[in-house]
Amino acid sequence: MIGKRDVEDLSNFMIIYHCVFSGLIADEYFLIEHNLFPALPQLIPNLLSKKFRVHLIFENVA
């Protein structure tokens, strides 16, 4: 049974996924077009430091 907490956990996971994917695209653009060093490696710890229960999503899916 899917509960409200499960939907919240999935939403949090999708937020992180969207941020990482958007960051990859932005880093690729600025690296190719403007020869700037990627910023995503410095931003990932801030995204993952939040207390998300992302690991539980993977346990439930498997």
C-alpha positions in Angstrom: 0.0 0.0 0.0 1.4 3.4 -1.0 1.0 5.9 1.8 1.5 9.7 2.0 5.0 9.2 3.4 6.0 7.1 0.4 4.8 9.8 -1.9 6.8 12.4 0.0 9.9 10.3 -0.1 9.6 9.8 -3.8 9.0 13.5 -4.3 12.2 14.3 -2.4 14.1 11.8 -4.5 12.8 13.3 -7.7 13.7 16.8 -6.5 17.3 15.7 -5.9 17.4 13.8 -9.3 16.1 16.9 -11.1 18.7 19.1 -9.5 21.6 16.8 -10.3 20.4 16.3 -13.9 19.9 20.0 -14.4 23.3 20.7 -13.0 24.9 18.2 -15.3 23.3 19.9 -18.3 24.4 23.3 -17.1 27.9 22.2 -16.4 28.2 20.6 -19.8 27.0 23.8 -21.5 29.3 26.1 -19.6 32.3 23.8 -20.0 31.8 23.5 -23.8 30.6 27.1 -24.6 32.5 29.2 -22.0 35.3 26.9 -20.9 34.3 27.2 -17.2 35.0 24.6 -14.6 31.9 22.5 -13.6 30.2 23.6 -10.3 28.1 20.5 -9.7 30.8 18.6 -7.7 30.7 21.4 -5.1 26.9 21.5 -5.0 26.2 17.7 -4.6 27.2 17.6 -0.8 24.6 20.3 -0.1 21.9 18.3 -1.9 22.8 15.1 -0.1 23.2 16.6 3.3 19.5 17.0 3.6 17.8 14.3 5.7 16.0 12.5 2.9 15.0 8.9 3.2 16.1 8.1 -0.4 17.6 4.8 0.6 14.2 3.5 1.7 12.8 4.1 -1.8 15.4 1.8 -3.2 14.8 -0.9 -0.5 11.0 -0.8 -1.3 11.5 -1.0 -5.0 14.0 -3.9 -4.9 
